[in-house]
Amino acid sequence: MKPIAKINAFERNLTWWVLACIVVGVILGQQIPSFFQALGNMKLAQVNLPVALLIWLMIIPMLLKIDLTKMMEVAQHGKGIAVTLGINWLVKPFSMAILAWLFIRHWFAPYLPADQIDSYIAGLILLAAAPCTAMVFVWSNLCNGDAKFTLSQVAVNDIIMLFAFAPLVALLLGVSSIHVPWDTLALSVALFIVIPLLISQIWRAALKADVIALEKTNARLQPFSLAALLLTLVLLFAFQGPQILAQPLVILLLAIPILIQVYFNAGLAYWLNKKLKVAHCVAGPSALIGASNFFELAVATAIAIFGFNSGAALATVVGVLIEVPVMLSIVAIVNKSTTWYEK
């Protein structure tokens, strides 16, 4: 399967859509608070049911694009795969934990609500704990990345995520002295990783004989995925409205460590690939996969563990807010540095 041909209008303007959701959510939260309170109380084992449905609508169409059989091709790009895996699972989560500790726990603490410090840190850790699985196809194509590498890398990351996400999050939250509700975390992994992955791969297997049918199915599902993302953000900001109006500086302060870790991890992956003499068509997507975040999963897990009103939920949404402009800037850097890279 080929990667997405180009970035579409919605994805290109995702930041503006998120800003619109902030405005709409805050206004609705102020006007009809009882309605959103009722939605917030619809829970099963601490997992909000409306959000769980929206997350499924978001994630399943994205996972449907992933061909797990591409894992068999990892040997063709061993060095690039090794670099990306190292950045995704050994560097990015821990670098974010360190940055969150420095910026949120210490340097920015006087400007943040004291009772939300731990929650903000948890949200940043959740954001960095899982690599992106969908938008990376867009970024890879924009930097003329090797399609087989991108597919095989995402397939490997998805399998690792099944087993590593929960222990990694628990470890980093524990190190940060944040209570880890293991039952809720395990349920989140089952609901937002295991079940959607199984559904998507069974569905994909049923359509695999007809490539055209698979592409048409992906195209039909895409609007539902995007609508679910927007509705989830509206719900989040309907609950976060009072905190945002009281502390508008919070979003800017949360964005700073996210930006630093994204550029740091992208740069490190790109440099390591150059040192290992990996082809540029692999180094580009390697850097982009190494830097990007599975923000849909982060948002869902933050809501499940800490709730709509938490700083963790807000921190993960800040990741959504800056995802597109930051990743497009990295694409531009990768493309403009081709000559330097290939020397």
N, C-alpha and C positions, 0 to 999 in steps of 0.2 A: 504494500500500500504506500502511495506517495504521501509526503507531508502536505499540509495545507498550502495551497498555491500562493496565497498572499494574505496579509493582514486585512481583515474586513473593516468596514466603517465603525462597527460597534467596538471592536477590539482596539482600534486606533484611538477612539475617543472614550475609552473606559474610565479614565480619570474624571472626565466631565460627567459621565453617567453616575459615578460614585458621589461626586459633589452634589448632583441633583438629588440622589437618594438621601444624602445627609439633610438637605433642606426639607424635602418632603417628609422624611421620617421624623425630624424634630418638630415640624408643624403639626403632623398628625398625632404625635405623642402628646403634645400640649392640648390639642383639641378634643381627643377622645381617649384619654388615658385608661378608662375602664375596659375598653375593647382590647387594648394591647396587654393589659394586666391579665385578662381572661386567657389570651393566647399564651402568655408566659406561664400560666398555671397548668397548661395541658401537658403533663409530664408522665413519663413511664420510666421508673428507675433513674430519675434525675435527668432523663433525656427529653428535651422538648419535642413533642410529636410534629407540630407544624414545621419546625425547622428541619427535623429529620426527613420529612417528605421533600422539602425544598432542596436539601442537600443531595438526596438521591437523584432528583431531577437535574441537578447541577453536575454530579460526578459521573453517573452512568453513561451519558452521551460522550463524555471525555474519555472514559476508560474503554468505550466501544472502539475507539480509534487505535487502541494499543493491541499489537499482535505479539502475544507472549512467546510464540514460536521463534521470534527473532532472537531470543536468548541464545539459540544455537549458533548465532553468527558472531558472538562476542570475541572469539579468537581472532577474527579478522582485524579487529581494532583493539588488541590487548592493552597497549600503552594508554590509548585515549580513555578506554573503559576504566583502567586502574586509576588514572588521574581523577576522573570525574567521581568515581566511587569514594576515593580518599577525601575529596573536597566535600561531597554530600554528607558523608556519614562520620568522618573523623575530624573535620575542620569546621564546617559551617555551624553545626549546632553548638559546639563548644566556644567558638569565637563569638557567637551571639550571646551566649550565657555570660561571657566575660564582659562584653560591651554593655549588656543590660545591667550587670552588677556595677560597672563603673559609672555609666550615665544615669541610670534610673535610681539605683540605690544610693549613690553618693552625689555626683555633680549636679543632677537636675532635681534631686529630692526636695529642696526648699520650694520649688515651683510646682510641685505635684501634690495631689491629695494624699496625705500620709497613709490613709487606710486602704489606698489602692496600689501602693508601691509593689507589694508582692504580686498582685494580680497583673500589673503591667509587665513585670519581668516574666511571669508565666506565659503571657500572651506572646511575647517576643520569642521565647524558647519554642513554643508550639509552632510559630511561624517558620522557624528555621529547621525544625526537626524532620521535615519531609520535603523531598525535592519535587518540583513541578512535573506534572505528567501530561499536560495538554497544550498549554501555550508555547511550550518549547518547540513544537513542530513549526509554529509561526516564526519564532526567532531563528531556528535552524535554517529555514528556507530563505529568510531575509539576508543571511550571511553566506549563502551558497554552501550550506553544510551538507555533509554526506548523509543521505536519507537513511541508509542501512544502519549507520552508526547511531543516529538519533533514535530509531526504532528499537534497536537492540539495547541501547543504554536505558531507555525508559522502561522497557520490559524487565530488565534486571533490577532497576530501582523499585518497581512495583512489587516484585517478589520479596526483596529485602524489607520493604516497608511493612509487609504483613507480619514479620517477626521482630523487626528492630524498632519500630516507631514507639510502641508502648514502653518497652524497657528504657529506651533512650530518653523519652520525656520524663519518666519516673526518676531516672538517675539525675538528670539536670535539675528537675524541680526539687529533688531531695537535697542536692548540693546547695541549692539556693534557699534551703530551709522552708520550702513551701509544701504544705500537706498534699499528699497524693492520694486521692480516692481511687484505689486500684480497681474496684468493681466498676465504677463509672468510666474509667479510662479503658478498661478491657471491653466494656460494652460499646464504647465509641469506636474502638478499632473494628469490632465485629460489624457494627452498623455502617460505618463510613468507609471502611476499606474492604473487609472480607466479602460481605454480601454484595456490594456494588460490583466488585471485581468478578465474582462468580457469575452474577447476572449478565454482565457485559460480555464475558468470554463465552458463555453458553449461547447468548444471542448472536455473537460474532460467528461462532462455529456453525450456527444454523444458516447464516447468510454467506458464509465464506465461499461457497460454490459459485456465487453470483456476485462478482466484484461491483457491478453496476448497482445492484440492489443494496449492497453495503454502503456505497457512497451516497445513494439516495436516502437511505435511512439516517445516516449521519447528518445530512443536510436538513432533513425534516426535524430531527431532534434538537439541532442547534438553537433555534429560537426558544424552545422550552428551557434549555440549560441557561441561556442568558436571562430569560425572564425570572427564573428561580433565583439566580444570583442577585438580581435587582430587588426582588421581594424580600430576600433574606437581609439585605442591607437596609431596606426601609424599616423592617422589624427591629433590627439592631439599633438604629438611630432613633427610633421612636422611644426605646427604653433608655438610650444613652443621652437623649436630648438635654435633660437638666444638667448633667455633668459637663456636656460640651458647652452649653451656654454659660455655665459658671466658670469653666476653665478652658477657653478656646486655645490657649497656648499648649495644651496637652498634646494635641495632634502633631504639632510641629516638633515638640520635644521627643515624642515617640518615633517620629520619622528619621531623626538623626542617626541613632544606632542602626536602624534598618538600612539606611543608605550606605553607611560605612561598611557594614558586613557584606552587602551585595557587591560593591565595587572591589572590596578586598578579596572575596572568594573568586570573583570572575577574573581578576588580575592574576591571582595565584595560579588558578587552573590554566590560564592562557600561557603564563610564563613557564610552568612545568611542562606543558606540551611542547613548547619551543625547545626547551632544554633536552627533551627526549626525542626531538626531531620527528614529531608527529605531523602529518600533513595538515595544512591550514584548514581544509574542509572538515577535518575532525576536531581540530583545536577550537574553532569557533563555537560549534554547538556544545563542546565540552565545557567551555567557559560559561556559556549561557545556562546550561543545565546545572552546573555547579553553583550558580548564583541565584537562580530563581527558586520560588517557594510554592508549595502546594497550598495556596491560601484558602481554597475551599475546605480542605480537611482541617486546617488550622482554625478557621472560623467555627466549624461544626463542633470540634472537640472543645474549644474554649467555651462555647455556649453550654455544652453538655456538662462540663466539669465545674465551671464557675458561674454560669448563668448569663442572661441577657444584660443585666445591669453591671456586669463586672468590667474592670479595667482590662482583663485578658481579652474579652471579646472586642473591646475598642482597639486594643493594640494590634490584633490580627487584621482588623478592617483597615487600619492605616497601611498595612502591607498591600491590600487591594488597591488603595488609593494611589500609591506611587508605582505599582508594578509596571504599567505600560511605559510611561516616560523613561523610567530608569532602564528597563530592558532595551528599549529602542536606542538609548544612548550607548549602551554596551555594544549593540549591533553595529552602530556607526563607528565606534572605536575599532572593533574587529575588522570591519571592512576597510577602514582607512589605514590600518597598520599592516596590511597584507605584505607589502614590499619589505618592511622591517622584519616581519615574521619569517619570511622565506629566505632572507639573507643567510 
